[in-house]
Amino acid sequence: MFFADHNPPHFHVLGRDGAAQVSIETLDVIAISGRVDLREALEWAAANRELLRTKWNELSGS
């Protein structure tokens, strides 16, 4: 996540060969560039969704 990032609430996954933005609410990929293996990140996000929501609200000022 980045400070004061745009909606919808999302997090960034950075890989060696690309990057992706993933919705916190649905875990759908919003944007992707290059090749990114999202399996581990999506598993972690599913188990830590409330933490992601809390951090989003802290960083976005919501």
PDBQT receptor file of N, H, CA, C and O in Angstrom, charges set to zero:
ATOM      1  N   MET A   1       0.842  -1.172   0.000  1.00  0.00    +0.000 N 
ATOM      2  CA  MET A   1       0.000   0.000   0.000  1.00  0.00    +0.000 C 
ATOM      3  C   MET A   1       0.886   1.233   0.000  1.00  0.00    +0.000 C 
ATOM      4  O   MET A   1       2.018   1.218   0.484  1.00  0.00    +0.000 OA
ATOM      5  N   PHE A   2       0.338   2.292  -0.555  1.00  0.00    +0.000 N 
ATOM      6  H   PHE A   2      -0.582   2.304  -0.948  1.00  0.00    +0.000 HD
ATOM      7  CA  PHE A   2       1.044   3.555  -0.579  1.00  0.00    +0.000 C 
ATOM      8  C   PHE A   2       0.226   4.595   0.166  1.00  0.00    +0.000 C 
ATOM      9  O   PHE A   2      -1.003   4.525   0.178  1.00  0.00    +0.000 OA
ATOM     10  N   PHE A   3       0.892   5.553   0.785  1.00  0.00    +0.000 N 
ATOM     11  H   PHE A   3       1.891   5.609   0.775  1.00  0.00    +0.000 HD
ATOM     12  CA  PHE A   3       0.225   6.626   1.506  1.00  0.00    +0.000 C 
ATOM     13  C   PHE A   3      -0.673   7.404   0.555  1.00  0.00    +0.000 C 
ATOM     14  O   PHE A   3      -0.261   7.754  -0.551  1.00  0.00    +0.000 OA
ATOM     15  N   ALA A   4      -1.911   7.676   0.991  1.00  0.00    +0.000 N 
ATOM     16  H   ALA A   4      -2.246   7.392   1.890  1.00  0.00    +0.000 HD
ATOM     17  CA  ALA A   4      -2.889   8.475   0.232  1.00  0.00    +0.000 C 
ATOM     18  C   ALA A   4      -3.140   7.898  -1.163  1.00  0.00    +0.000 C 
ATOM     19  O   ALA A   4      -3.285   8.646  -2.129  1.00  0.00    +0.000 OA
ATOM     20  N   ASP A   5      -3.190   6.583  -1.263  1.00  0.00    +0.000 N 
ATOM     21  H   ASP A   5      -3.073   5.975  -0.478  1.00  0.00    +0.000 HD
ATOM     22  CA  ASP A   5      -3.439   5.927  -2.550  1.00  0.00    +0.000 C 
ATOM     23  C   ASP A   5      -4.902   6.100  -2.950  1.00  0.00    +0.000 C 
ATOM     24  O   ASP A   5      -5.737   6.440  -2.113  1.00  0.00    +0.000 OA
ATOM     25  N   HIS A   6      -5.213   5.871  -4.205  1.00  0.00    +0.000 N 
ATOM     26  H   HIS A   6      -4.534   5.594  -4.885  1.00  0.00    +0.000 HD
ATOM     27  CA  HIS A   6      -6.554   6.062  -4.761  1.00  0.00    +0.000 C 
ATOM     28  C   HIS A   6      -7.460   4.877  -4.425  1.00  0.00    +0.000 C 
ATOM     29  O   HIS A   6      -6.985   3.790  -4.096  1.00  0.00    +0.000 OA
ATOM     30  N   ASN A   7      -8.768   5.105  -4.515  1.00  0.00    +0.000 N 
ATOM     31  H   ASN A   7      -9.154   5.987  -4.782  1.00  0.00    +0.000 HD
ATOM     32  CA  ASN A   7      -9.751   4.033  -4.334  1.00  0.00    +0.000 C 
ATOM     33  C   ASN A   7      -9.835   3.209  -5.604  1.00  0.00    +0.000 C 
ATOM     34  O   ASN A   7      -9.416   3.702  -6.651  1.00  0.00    +0.000 OA
ATOM     35  N   PRO A   8     -10.334   2.021  -5.584  1.00  0.00    +0.000 N 
ATOM     36  CA  PRO A   8     -10.868   1.290  -4.446  1.00  0.00    +0.000 C 
ATOM     37  C   PRO A   8      -9.733   0.780  -3.557  1.00  0.00    +0.000 C 
ATOM     38  O   PRO A   8      -8.586   0.712  -3.997  1.00  0.00    +0.000 OA
ATOM     39  N   PRO A   9     -10.047   0.422  -2.310  1.00  0.00    +0.000 N 
ATOM     40  CA  PRO A   9      -9.010  -0.103  -1.415  1.00  0.00    +0.000 C 
ATOM     41  C   PRO A   9      -8.310  -1.310  -2.045  1.00  0.00    +0.000 C 
ATOM     42  O   PRO A   9      -8.958  -2.264  -2.475  1.00  0.00    +0.000 OA
ATOM     43  N   HIS A  10      -6.993  -1.250  -2.090  1.00  0.00    +0.000 N 
ATOM     44  H   HIS A  10      -6.467  -0.475  -1.741  1.00  0.00    +0.000 HD
ATOM     45  CA  HIS A  10      -6.220  -2.301  -2.738  1.00  0.00    +0.000 C 
ATOM     46  C   HIS A  10      -4.819  -2.359  -2.160  1.00  0.00    +0.000 C 
ATOM     47  O   HIS A  10      -4.404  -1.471  -1.416  1.00  0.00    +0.000 OA
ATOM     48  N   PHE A  11      -4.103  -3.402  -2.507  1.00  0.00    +0.000 N 
ATOM     49  H   PHE A  11      -4.440  -4.123  -3.112  1.00  0.00    +0.000 HD
ATOM     50  CA  PHE A  11      -2.693  -3.497  -2.141  1.00  0.00    +0.000 C 
ATOM     51  C   PHE A  11      -1.900  -3.851  -3.392  1.00  0.00    +0.000 C 
ATOM     52  O   PHE A  11      -2.449  -4.337  -4.381  1.00  0.00    +0.000 OA
ATOM     53  N   HIS A  12      -0.619  -3.600  -3.327  1.00  0.00    +0.000 N 
ATOM     54  H   HIS A  12      -0.173  -3.205  -2.524  1.00  0.00    +0.000 HD
ATOM     55  CA  HIS A  12       0.276  -3.830  -4.456  1.00  0.00    +0.000 C 
ATOM     56  C   HIS A  12       1.099  -5.088  -4.204  1.00  0.00    +0.000 C 
ATOM     57  O   HIS A  12       1.554  -5.334  -3.087  1.00  0.00    +0.000 OA
ATOM     58  N   VAL A  13       1.281  -5.867  -5.242  1.00  0.00    +0.000 N 
ATOM     59  H   VAL A  13       0.911  -5.667  -6.150  1.00  0.00    +0.000 HD
ATOM     60  CA  VAL A  13       2.153  -7.037  -5.204  1.00  0.00    +0.000 C 
ATOM     61  C   VAL A  13       3.262  -6.774  -6.208  1.00  0.00    +0.000 C 
ATOM     62  O   VAL A  13       3.012  -6.608  -7.402  1.00  0.00    +0.000 OA
ATOM     63  N   LEU A  14       4.487  -6.737  -5.710  1.00  0.00    +0.000 N 
ATOM     64  H   LEU A  14       4.690  -6.871  -4.740  1.00  0.00    +0.000 HD
ATOM     65  CA  LEU A  14       5.640  -6.481  -6.575  1.00  0.00    +0.000 C 
ATOM     66  C   LEU A  14       6.421  -7.771  -6.746  1.00  0.00    +0.000 C 
ATOM     67  O   LEU A  14       6.775  -8.429  -5.768  1.00  0.00    +0.000 OA
ATOM     68  N   GLY A  15       6.683  -8.124  -7.980  1.00  0.00    +0.000 N 
ATOM     69  H   GLY A  15       6.395  -7.589  -8.775  1.00  0.00    +0.000 HD
ATOM     70  CA  GLY A  15       7.456  -9.321  -8.281  1.00  0.00    +0.000 C 
ATOM     71  C   GLY A  15       8.699  -8.965  -9.072  1.00  0.00    +0.000 C 
ATOM     72  O   GLY A  15       8.901  -7.811  -9.451  1.00  0.00    +0.000 OA
ATOM     73  N   ARG A  16       9.509  -9.942  -9.311  1.00  0.00    +0.000 N 
ATOM     74  H   ARG A  16       9.345 -10.879  -9.003  1.00  0.00    +0.000 HD
ATOM     75  CA  ARG A  16      10.748  -9.714 -10.050  1.00  0.00    +0.000 C 
ATOM     76  C   ARG A  16      10.473  -9.239 -11.470  1.00  0.00    +0.000 C 
ATOM     77  O   ARG A  16      11.218  -8.423 -12.011  1.00  0.00    +0.000 OA
ATOM     78  N   ASP A  17       9.394  -9.755 -12.077  1.00  0.00    +0.000 N 
ATOM     79  H   ASP A  17       8.789 -10.419 -11.638  1.00  0.00    +0.000 HD
ATOM     80  CA  ASP A  17       9.115  -9.461 -13.482  1.00  0.00    +0.000 C 
ATOM     81  C   ASP A  17       7.828  -8.676 -13.712  1.00  0.00    +0.000 C 
ATOM     82  O   ASP A  17       7.359  -8.581 -14.847  1.00  0.00    +0.000 OA
ATOM     83  N   GLY A  18       7.249  -8.112 -12.648  1.00  0.00    +0.000 N 
ATOM     84  H   GLY A  18       7.629  -8.189 -11.726  1.00  0.00    +0.000 HD
ATOM     85  CA  GLY A  18       6.009  -7.370 -12.832  1.00  0.00    +0.000 C 
ATOM     86  C   GLY A  18       5.415  -6.901 -11.523  1.00  0.00    +0.000 C 
ATOM     87  O   GLY A  18       6.029  -7.009 -10.462  1.00  0.00    +0.000 OA
ATOM     88  N   ALA A  19       4.201  -6.375 -11.623  1.00  0.00    +0.000 N 
ATOM     89  H   ALA A  19       3.702  -6.288 -12.485  1.00  0.00    +0.000 HD
ATOM     90  CA  ALA A  19       3.501  -5.856 -10.449  1.00  0.00    +0.000 C 
ATOM     91  C   ALA A  19       2.002  -5.995 -10.670  1.00  0.00    +0.000 C 
ATOM     92  O   ALA A  19       1.529  -6.082 -11.803  1.00  0.00    +0.000 OA
ATOM     93  N   ALA A  20       1.265  -6.013  -9.564  1.00  0.00    +0.000 N 
ATOM     94  H   ALA A  20       1.649  -5.942  -8.643  1.00  0.00    +0.000 HD
ATOM     95  CA  ALA A  20      -0.190  -6.110  -9.646  1.00  0.00    +0.000 C 
ATOM     96  C   ALA A  20      -0.816  -5.296  -8.527  1.00  0.00    +0.000 C 
ATOM     97  O   ALA A  20      -0.194  -5.048  -7.494  1.00  0.00    +0.000 OA
ATOM     98  N   GLN A  21      -2.055  -4.887  -8.750  1.00  0.00    +0.000 N 
ATOM     99  H   GLN A  21      -2.560  -5.089  -9.589  1.00  0.00    +0.000 HD
ATOM    100  CA  GLN A  21      -2.886  -4.269  -7.720  1.00  0.00    +0.000 C 
ATOM    101  C   GLN A  21      -4.057  -5.208  -7.487  1.00  0.00    +0.000 C 
ATOM    102  O   GLN A  21      -4.677  -5.688  -8.436  1.00  0.00    +0.000 OA
ATOM    103  N   VAL A  22      -4.360  -5.471  -6.204  1.00  0.00    +0.000 N 
ATOM    104  H   VAL A  22      -3.856  -5.082  -5.433  1.00  0.00    +0.000 HD
ATOM    105  CA  VAL A  22      -5.393  -6.435  -5.844  1.00  0.00    +0.000 C 
ATOM    106  C   VAL A  22      -6.391  -5.772  -4.906  1.00  0.00    +0.000 C 
ATOM    107  O   VAL A  22      -5.998  -5.118  -3.940  1.00  0.00    +0.000 OA
ATOM    108  N   SER A  23      -7.673  -5.937  -5.185  1.00  0.00    +0.000 N 
ATOM    109  H   SER A  23      -7.992  -6.468  -5.969  1.00  0.00    +0.000 HD
ATOM    110  CA  SER A  23      -8.735  -5.403  -4.339  1.00  0.00    +0.000 C 
ATOM    111  C   SER A  23      -8.701  -6.074  -2.970  1.00  0.00    +0.000 C 
ATOM    112  O   SER A  23      -8.604  -7.298  -2.877  1.00  0.00    +0.000 OA
ATOM    113  N   ILE A  24      -8.780  -5.277  -1.913  1.00  0.00    +0.000 N 
ATOM    114  H   ILE A  24      -8.859  -4.283  -1.988  1.00  0.00    +0.000 HD
ATOM    115  CA  ILE A  24      -8.827  -5.835  -0.565  1.00  0.00    +0.000 C 
ATOM    116  C   ILE A  24     -10.155  -6.550  -0.332  1.00  0.00    +0.000 C 
ATOM    117  O   ILE A  24     -10.186  -7.607   0.299  1.00  0.00    +0.000 OA
ATOM    118  N   GLU A  25     -11.235  -5.994  -0.827  1.00  0.00    +0.000 N 
ATOM    119  H   GLU A  25     -11.210  -5.136  -1.340  1.00  0.00    +0.000 HD
ATOM    120  CA  GLU A  25     -12.563  -6.557  -0.560  1.00  0.00    +0.000 C 
ATOM    121  C   GLU A  25     -12.810  -7.875  -1.279  1.00  0.00    +0.000 C 
ATOM    122  O   GLU A  25     -13.350  -8.807  -0.684  1.00  0.00    +0.000 OA
ATOM    123  N   THR A  26     -12.425  -7.969  -2.545  1.00  0.00    +0.000 N 
ATOM    124  H   THR A  26     -11.986  -7.212  -3.028  1.00  0.00    +0.000 HD
ATOM    125  CA  THR A  26     -12.763  -9.154  -3.344  1.00  0.00    +0.000 C 
ATOM    126  C   THR A  26     -11.562 -10.036  -3.675  1.00  0.00    +0.000 C 
ATOM    127  O   THR A  26     -11.726 -11.179  -4.100  1.00  0.00    +0.000 OA
ATOM    128  N   LEU A  27     -10.370  -9.508  -3.481  1.00  0.00    +0.000 N 
ATOM    129  H   LEU A  27     -10.237  -8.580  -3.135  1.00  0.00    +0.000 HD
ATOM    130  CA  LEU A  27      -9.118 -10.152  -3.878  1.00  0.00    +0.000 C 
ATOM    131  C   LEU A  27      -9.030 -10.364  -5.386  1.00  0.00    +0.000 C 
ATOM    132  O   LEU A  27      -8.271 -11.210  -5.859  1.00  0.00    +0.000 OA
ATOM    133  N   ASP A  28      -9.813  -9.589  -6.136  1.00  0.00    +0.000 N 
ATOM    134  H   ASP A  28     -10.430  -8.901  -5.752  1.00  0.00    +0.000 HD
ATOM    135  CA  ASP A  28      -9.707  -9.583  -7.595  1.00  0.00    +0.000 C 
ATOM    136  C   ASP A  28      -8.508  -8.744  -8.009  1.00  0.00    +0.000 C 
ATOM    137  O   ASP A  28      -8.183  -7.754  -7.353  1.00  0.00    +0.000 OA
ATOM    138  N   VAL A  29      -7.856  -9.133  -9.088  1.00  0.00    +0.000 N 
ATOM    139  H   VAL A  29      -8.121  -9.937  -9.621  1.00  0.00    +0.000 HD
ATOM    140  CA  VAL A  29      -6.752  -8.348  -9.633  1.00  0.00    +0.000 C 
ATOM    141  C   VAL A  29      -7.342  -7.148 -10.359  1.00  0.00    +0.000 C 
ATOM    142  O   VAL A  29      -8.148  -7.304 -11.277  1.00  0.00    +0.000 OA
ATOM    143  N   ILE A  30      -6.939  -5.949  -9.946  1.00  0.00    +0.000 N 
ATOM    144  H   ILE A  30      -6.285  -5.822  -9.201  1.00  0.00    +0.000 HD
ATOM    145  CA  ILE A  30      -7.426  -4.703 -10.542  1.00  0.00    +0.000 C 
ATOM    146  C   ILE A  30      -6.562  -4.327 -11.740  1.00  0.00    +0.000 C 
ATOM    147  O   ILE A  30      -7.068  -3.890 -12.774  1.00  0.00    +0.000 OA
ATOM    148  N   ALA A  31      -5.260  -4.502 -11.589  1.00  0.00    +0.000 N 
ATOM    149  H   ALA A  31      -4.848  -4.857 -10.750  1.00  0.00    +0.000 HD
ATOM    150  CA  ALA A  31      -4.316  -4.154 -12.657  1.00  0.00    +0.000 C 
ATOM    151  C   ALA A  31      -3.103  -5.066 -12.528  1.00  0.00    +0.000 C 
ATOM    152  O   ALA A  31      -2.743  -5.503 -11.435  1.00  0.00    +0.000 OA
ATOM    153  N   ILE A  32      -2.488  -5.338 -13.664  1.00  0.00    +0.000 N 
ATOM    154  H   ILE A  32      -2.781  -4.983 -14.552  1.00  0.00    +0.000 HD
ATOM    155  CA  ILE A  32      -1.292  -6.179 -13.651  1.00  0.00    +0.000 C 
ATOM    156  C   ILE A  32      -0.396  -5.769 -14.811  1.00  0.00    +0.000 C 
ATOM    157  O   ILE A  32      -0.871  -5.434 -15.896  1.00  0.00    +0.000 OA
ATOM    158  N   SER A  33       0.894  -5.801 -14.564  1.00  0.00    +0.000 N 
ATOM    159  H   SER A  33       1.281  -6.073 -13.683  1.00  0.00    +0.000 HD
ATOM    160  CA  SER A  33       1.856  -5.557 -15.636  1.00  0.00    +0.000 C 
ATOM    161  C   SER A  33       2.965  -6.590 -15.501  1.00  0.00    +0.000 C 
ATOM    162  O   SER A  33       3.475  -6.836 -14.408  1.00  0.00    +0.000 OA
ATOM    163  N   GLY A  34       3.321  -7.175 -16.604  1.00  0.00    +0.000 N 
ATOM    164  H   GLY A  34       2.907  -6.975 -17.492  1.00  0.00    +0.000 HD
ATOM    165  CA  GLY A  34       4.343  -8.209 -16.570  1.00  0.00    +0.000 C 
ATOM    166  C   GLY A  34       3.805  -9.503 -15.986  1.00  0.00    +0.000 C 
ATOM    167  O   GLY A  34       2.599  -9.749 -15.983  1.00  0.00    +0.000 OA
ATOM    168  N   ARG A  35       4.714 -10.319 -15.495  1.00  0.00    +0.000 N 
ATOM    169  H   ARG A  35       5.694 -10.120 -15.497  1.00  0.00    +0.000 HD
ATOM    170  CA  ARG A  35       4.339 -11.615 -14.925  1.00  0.00    +0.000 C 
ATOM    171  C   ARG A  35       4.541 -11.569 -13.421  1.00  0.00    +0.000 C 
ATOM    172  O   ARG A  35       5.628 -11.257 -12.934  1.00  0.00    +0.000 OA
ATOM    173  N   VAL A  36       3.478 -11.884 -12.692  1.00  0.00    +0.000 N 
ATOM    174  H   VAL A  36       2.595 -12.137 -13.088  1.00  0.00    +0.000 HD
ATOM    175  CA  VAL A  36       3.529 -11.871 -11.233  1.00  0.00    +0.000 C 
ATOM    176  C   VAL A  36       2.839 -13.133 -10.721  1.00  0.00    +0.000 C 
ATOM    177  O   VAL A  36       1.708 -13.426 -11.108  1.00  0.00    +0.000 OA
ATOM    178  N   ASP A  37       3.515 -13.871  -9.859  1.00  0.00    +0.000 N 
ATOM    179  H   ASP A  37       4.434 -13.633  -9.544  1.00  0.00    +0.000 HD
ATOM    180  CA  ASP A  37       2.904 -15.037  -9.215  1.00  0.00    +0.000 C 
ATOM    181  C   ASP A  37       2.169 -14.537  -7.975  1.00  0.00    +0.000 C 
ATOM    182  O   ASP A  37       2.793 -14.110  -7.003  1.00  0.00    +0.000 OA
ATOM    183  N   LEU A  38       0.850 -14.592  -8.018  1.00  0.00    +0.000 N 
ATOM    184  H   LEU A  38       0.343 -14.939  -8.807  1.00  0.00    +0.000 HD
ATOM    185  CA  LEU A  38       0.026 -14.017  -6.955  1.00  0.00    +0.000 C 
ATOM    186  C   LEU A  38      -0.431 -15.030  -5.912  1.00  0.00    +0.000 C 
ATOM    187  O   LEU A  38      -1.050 -14.638  -4.923  1.00  0.00    +0.000 OA
ATOM    188  N   ARG A  39      -0.154 -16.292  -6.094  1.00  0.00    +0.000 N 
ATOM    189  H   ARG A  39       0.349 -16.610  -6.898  1.00  0.00    +0.000 HD
ATOM    190  CA  ARG A  39      -0.701 -17.317  -5.193  1.00  0.00    +0.000 C 
ATOM    191  C   ARG A  39      -0.404 -17.049  -3.725  1.00  0.00    +0.000 C 
ATOM    192  O   ARG A  39      -1.325 -17.014  -2.909  1.00  0.00    +0.000 OA
ATOM    193  N   GLU A  40       0.844 -16.861  -3.380  1.00  0.00    +0.000 N 
ATOM    194  H   GLU A  40       1.592 -16.888  -4.043  1.00  0.00    +0.000 HD
ATOM    195  CA  GLU A  40       1.219 -16.665  -1.977  1.00  0.00    +0.000 C 
ATOM    196  C   GLU A  40       0.630 -15.370  -1.426  1.00  0.00    +0.000 C 
ATOM    197  O   GLU A  40       0.149 -15.340  -0.293  1.00  0.00    +0.000 OA
ATOM    198  N   ALA A  41       0.664 -14.308  -2.214  1.00  0.00    +0.000 N 
ATOM    199  H   ALA A  41       1.055 -14.332  -3.134  1.00  0.00    +0.000 HD
ATOM    200  CA  ALA A  41       0.119 -13.022  -1.768  1.00  0.00    +0.000 C 
ATOM    201  C   ALA A  41      -1.384 -13.116  -1.533  1.00  0.00    +0.000 C 
ATOM    202  O   ALA A  41      -1.892 -12.564  -0.557  1.00  0.00    +0.000 OA
ATOM    203  N   LEU A  42      -2.100 -13.806  -2.415  1.00  0.00    +0.000 N 
ATOM    204  H   LEU A  42      -1.688 -14.254  -3.208  1.00  0.00    +0.000 HD
ATOM    205  CA  LEU A  42      -3.549 -13.935  -2.254  1.00  0.00    +0.000 C 
ATOM    206  C   LEU A  42      -3.909 -14.803  -1.056  1.00  0.00    +0.000 C 
ATOM    207  O   LEU A  42      -4.887 -14.521  -0.363  1.00  0.00    +0.000 OA
ATOM    208  N   GLU A  43      -3.141 -15.845  -0.803  1.00  0.00    +0.000 N 
ATOM    209  H   GLU A  43      -2.346 -16.074  -1.366  1.00  0.00    +0.000 HD
ATOM    210  CA  GLU A  43      -3.376 -16.668   0.385  1.00  0.00    +0.000 C 
ATOM    211  C   GLU A  43      -3.175 -15.846   1.650  1.00  0.00    +0.000 C 
ATOM    212  O   GLU A  43      -3.986 -15.909   2.574  1.00  0.00    +0.000 OA
ATOM    213  N   TRP A  44      -2.083 -15.070   1.690  1.00  0.00    +0.000 N 
ATOM    214  H   TRP A  44      -1.424 -15.019   0.940  1.00  0.00    +0.000 HD
ATOM    215  CA  TRP A  44      -1.813 -14.231   2.852  1.00  0.00    +0.000 C 
ATOM    216  C   TRP A  44      -2.918 -13.186   3.013  1.00  0.00    +0.000 C 
ATOM    217  O   TRP A  44      -3.401 -12.963   4.123  1.00  0.00    +0.000 OA
ATOM    218  N   ALA A  45      -3.316 -12.553   1.926  1.00  0.00    +0.000 N 
ATOM    219  H   ALA A  45      -2.925 -12.735   1.024  1.00  0.00    +0.000 HD
ATOM    220  CA  ALA A  45      -4.343 -11.511   1.986  1.00  0.00    +0.000 C 
ATOM    221  C   ALA A  45      -5.678 -12.069   2.475  1.00  0.00    +0.000 C 
ATOM    222  O   ALA A  45      -6.371 -11.414   3.253  1.00  0.00    +0.000 OA
ATOM    223  N   ALA A  46      -6.041 -13.255   2.034  1.00  0.00    +0.000 N 
ATOM    224  H   ALA A  46      -5.478 -13.787   1.402  1.00  0.00    +0.000 HD
ATOM    225  CA  ALA A  46      -7.298 -13.866   2.472  1.00  0.00    +0.000 C 
ATOM    226  C   ALA A  46      -7.294 -14.093   3.980  1.00  0.00    +0.000 C 
ATOM    227  O   ALA A  46      -8.321 -13.930   4.638  1.00  0.00    +0.000 OA
ATOM    228  N   ALA A  47      -6.152 -14.463   4.522  1.00  0.00    +0.000 N 
ATOM    229  H   ALA A  47      -5.317 -14.595   3.987  1.00  0.00    +0.000 HD
ATOM    230  CA  ALA A  47      -6.035 -14.717   5.957  1.00  0.00    +0.000 C 
ATOM    231  C   ALA A  47      -5.871 -13.437   6.771  1.00  0.00    +0.000 C 
ATOM    232  O   ALA A  47      -6.047 -13.454   7.989  1.00  0.00    +0.000 OA
ATOM    233  N   ASN A  48      -5.537 -12.326   6.112  1.00  0.00    +0.000 N 
ATOM    234  H   ASN A  48      -5.394 -12.312   5.122  1.00  0.00    +0.000 HD
ATOM    235  CA  ASN A  48      -5.234 -11.075   6.820  1.00  0.00    +0.000 C 
ATOM    236  C   ASN A  48      -6.025  -9.893   6.280  1.00  0.00    +0.000 C 
ATOM    237  O   ASN A  48      -5.554  -8.757   6.322  1.00  0.00    +0.000 OA
ATOM    238  N   ARG A  49      -7.205 -10.151   5.783  1.00  0.00    +0.000 N 
ATOM    239  H   ARG A  49      -7.588 -11.074   5.749  1.00  0.00    +0.000 HD
ATOM    240  CA  ARG A  49      -7.999  -9.095   5.145  1.00  0.00    +0.000 C 
ATOM    241  C   ARG A  49      -8.321  -7.957   6.115  1.00  0.00    +0.000 C 
ATOM    242  O   ARG A  49      -8.277  -6.792   5.721  1.00  0.00    +0.000 OA
ATOM    243  N   GLU A  50      -8.642  -8.268   7.364  1.00  0.00    +0.000 N 
ATOM    244  H   GLU A  50      -8.678  -9.215   7.683  1.00  0.00    +0.000 HD
ATOM    245  CA  GLU A  50      -8.973  -7.213   8.333  1.00  0.00    +0.000 C 
ATOM    246  C   GLU A  50      -7.764  -6.308   8.578  1.00  0.00    +0.000 C 
ATOM    247  O   GLU A  50      -7.921  -5.092   8.691  1.00  0.00    +0.000 OA
ATOM    248  N   LEU A  51      -6.575  -6.874   8.662  1.00  0.00    +0.000 N 
ATOM    249  H   LEU A  51      -6.446  -7.861   8.571  1.00  0.00    +0.000 HD
ATOM    250  CA  LEU A  51      -5.353  -6.077   8.798  1.00  0.00    +0.000 C 
ATOM    251  C   LEU A  51      -5.176  -5.174   7.585  1.00  0.00    +0.000 C 
ATOM    252  O   LEU A  51      -4.822  -4.004   7.735  1.00  0.00    +0.000 OA
ATOM    253  N   LEU A  52      -5.412  -5.691   6.397  1.00  0.00    +0.000 N 
ATOM    254  H   LEU A  52      -5.699  -6.641   6.275  1.00  0.00    +0.000 HD
ATOM    255  CA  LEU A  52      -5.304  -4.878   5.184  1.00  0.00    +0.000 C 
ATOM    256  C   LEU A  52      -6.297  -3.718   5.211  1.00  0.00    +0.000 C 
ATOM    257  O   LEU A  52      -5.945  -2.596   4.848  1.00  0.00    +0.000 OA
ATOM    258  N   ARG A  53      -7.533  -3.979   5.638  1.00  0.00    +0.000 N 
ATOM    259  H   ARG A  53      -7.818  -4.891   5.933  1.00  0.00    +0.000 HD
ATOM    260  CA  ARG A  53      -8.533  -2.901   5.736  1.00  0.00    +0.000 C 
ATOM    261  C   ARG A  53      -8.083  -1.836   6.727  1.00  0.00    +0.000 C 
ATOM    262  O   ARG A  53      -8.189  -0.641   6.452  1.00  0.00    +0.000 OA
ATOM    263  N   THR A  54      -7.581  -2.271   7.881  1.00  0.00    +0.000 N 
ATOM    264  H   THR A  54      -7.495  -3.242   8.105  1.00  0.00    +0.000 HD
ATOM    265  CA  THR A  54      -7.121  -1.331   8.906  1.00  0.00    +0.000 C 
ATOM    266  C   THR A  54      -5.978  -0.474   8.381  1.00  0.00    +0.000 C 
ATOM    267  O   THR A  54      -5.987   0.746   8.550  1.00  0.00    +0.000 OA
ATOM    268  N   LYS A  55      -5.005  -1.095   7.752  1.00  0.00    +0.000 N 
ATOM    269  H   LYS A  55      -4.998  -2.085   7.615  1.00  0.00    +0.000 HD
ATOM    270  CA  LYS A  55      -3.859  -0.344   7.211  1.00  0.00    +0.000 C 
ATOM    271  C   LYS A  55      -4.304   0.604   6.108  1.00  0.00    +0.000 C 
ATOM    272  O   LYS A  55      -3.819   1.733   6.030  1.00  0.00    +0.000 OA
ATOM    273  N   TRP A  56      -5.230   0.155   5.244  1.00  0.00    +0.000 N 
ATOM    274  H   TRP A  56      -5.624  -0.762   5.307  1.00  0.00    +0.000 HD
ATOM    275  CA  TRP A  56      -5.743   1.034   4.190  1.00  0.00    +0.000 C 
ATOM    276  C   TRP A  56      -6.349   2.289   4.820  1.00  0.00    +0.000 C 
ATOM    277  O   TRP A  56      -6.062   3.405   4.385  1.00  0.00    +0.000 OA
ATOM    278  N   ASN A  57      -7.179   2.109   5.834  1.00  0.00    +0.000 N 
ATOM    279  H   ASN A  57      -7.413   1.202   6.186  1.00  0.00    +0.000 HD
ATOM    280  CA  ASN A  57      -7.829   3.247   6.488  1.00  0.00    +0.000 C 
ATOM    281  C   ASN A  57      -6.813   4.167   7.150  1.00  0.00    +0.000 C 
ATOM    282  O   ASN A  57      -6.969   5.387   7.105  1.00  0.00    +0.000 OA
ATOM    283  N   GLU A  58      -5.778   3.608   7.763  1.00  0.00    +0.000 N 
ATOM    284  H   GLU A  58      -5.651   2.617   7.800  1.00  0.00    +0.000 HD
ATOM    285  CA  GLU A  58      -4.723   4.427   8.374  1.00  0.00    +0.000 C 
ATOM    286  C   GLU A  58      -3.993   5.251   7.320  1.00  0.00    +0.000 C 
ATOM    287  O   GLU A  58      -3.767   6.446   7.512  1.00  0.00    +0.000 OA
ATOM    288  N   LEU A  59      -3.624   4.623   6.214  1.00  0.00    +0.000 N 
ATOM    289  H   LEU A  59      -3.808   3.652   6.058  1.00  0.00    +0.000 HD
ATOM    290  CA  LEU A  59      -2.826   5.298   5.194  1.00  0.00    +0.000 C 
ATOM    291  C   LEU A  59      -3.635   6.258   4.331  1.00  0.00    +0.000 C 
ATOM    292  O   LEU A  59      -3.101   7.250   3.834  1.00  0.00    +0.000 OA
ATOM    293  N   SER A  60      -4.921   5.966   4.152  1.00  0.00    +0.000 N 
ATOM    294  H   SER A  60      -5.355   5.160   4.556  1.00  0.00    +0.000 HD
ATOM    295  CA  SER A  60      -5.732   6.823   3.283  1.00  0.00    +0.000 C 
ATOM    296  C   SER A  60      -6.434   7.931   4.055  1.00  0.00    +0.000 C 
ATOM    297  O   SER A  60      -7.020   8.835   3.459  1.00  0.00    +0.000 OA
ATOM    298  N   GLY A  61      -6.375   7.862   5.385  1.00  0.00    +0.000 N 
ATOM    299  H   GLY A  61      -5.899   7.128   5.869  1.00  0.00    +0.000 HD
ATOM    300  CA  GLY A  61      -7.035   8.882   6.194  1.00  0.00    +0.000 C 
ATOM    301  C   GLY A  61      -8.531   8.672   6.298  1.00  0.00    +0.000 C 
ATOM    302  O   GLY A  61      -9.260   9.587   6.682  1.00  0.00    +0.000 OA
ATOM    303  N   SER A  62      -9.003   7.473   5.960  1.00  0.00    +0.000 N 
ATOM    304  H   SER A  62      -8.411   6.730   5.648  1.00  0.00    +0.000 HD
ATOM    305  CA  SER A  62     -10.447   7.172   6.023  1.00  0.00    +0.000 C 
ATOM    306  C   SER A  62     -10.884   6.920   7.447  1.00  0.00    +0.000 C 
ATOM    307  O   SER A  62     -12.060   6.653   7.693  1.00  0.00    +0.000 OA
TER     308      SER A  62
